[in-house]
Every structure is written in C-alpha cells, then in structure tokens.
Amino acid sequence: MKVLAVVGSPRKGGNTDVLMDQMISGAAGAGAEVEKIYLNDMKITPCQACYACKKKPGCVVKDDMQKLYPKVIAAEAILFGTPVYWWTVSAQMKCFLDRWFALVDADLRSLVKGKRAALAVVCQDPDTKGMTDPIIHMFKEGLEFVGIQYVGEVTASCEEKGEVAKNEKAMSAARELGRKIAQG
C-alpha cells in the first residue's frame, strides 16, 4: 500500500512531526510504503478561484502543487498532520487543502475517491478536545466530500518542541492509527 504522509507544521522535529513519525512507523510496520512531505518546504500558492480546473482537468497555477497532485492521486492512503494555529489548521495545510479543488471536476466527480485518511493534530491548550474538534470536523467533512474514508485521529496537547514523545498514550495511538490505515 502506498501512503502519503503530509506534515503541515513548519517545525521539523516538532510535536506534529514526532506524532507523524509514529503514524509512519505503524504504517510501515504493517507493510506500507510511506512517503513523507513537509508542506513548509514547498511553494504552494493559495487557490485563485479562477475555476480553470472546472473547464479542463488540472490546476493552472504553476507551483509545487504540480508535484504533489500526482502523489496525492497515486496514494492509497493519506496521513495528515497539523498543529492548531488560531483555532484551525496551519496556513501550510490550509493552502494545500484549498488546492484540492482541482481534484474535483465540474460535475463534482473526485479524482481521489476510495482512498483512506487519518489525522494527527497537536495543540498547546490543555482543552485538547475543544481545540481539535473543529479541525477534525473540517477534515471529516472535506474528506467525505471527495470520497475519502476517514479512519480516525490522534490528538495531543504539549508546550515544548518534541514534548509529545513523552506522551506514550499519544505515541501508541499514533502507531496504531498508522497500522490501521495500512491494513485497509
């Protein structure tokens, strides 16, 4: 199984990245081939709402999304990881997701239907549920719209960079979620 792991945090080695590594470990341990990308290393322009992608397939904006579209389409499962920034996903993740508009044609047929997805969300607030629920809801609704099965999420609250590694419950849940995504 091909799995694409998408990290929406600008902090390599940060809590989102650490949780993603655990999901990757679980998926790889279950036999998946995993490719990890850091959105912060990419130049992704926000969607321009030009609707060119509804006239003919593909996005006309020439940036790093042109490299990512084939990866998203080829993956059988996608792991998303984002920190909570201002009660939503990071700007890097938001730009990436907004550009998925090109993955749905004018008749609302999805080019990514039938895949599976899981989510890791990290916040600094002790009210983890209150901070992450809006993001989980957004992912569930958006993925359902494009025909992707939402498998689940792992959430954690931490203050310092890399601190989530001490949270064995979150680390274990992330590994299990990665295994689950890979086993179909």
Protein Blocks (a to p, Z undefined) as FASTA:
>chain_A
ZZddddfbfbghiaklmmmmmmmmmmmmnopacddddfklpccdddehlommmmpgcjfb
dcfklmmmmmmmmpmbdcdddddeehiacfklmmmmmmmmmmpcfkopafkgoiacdddd
ddfbfklmlmmmmmmmmmmmmmmmnopacfbdcddddfbehklmmmmmlmmmmmmmmmmm
mnZZ
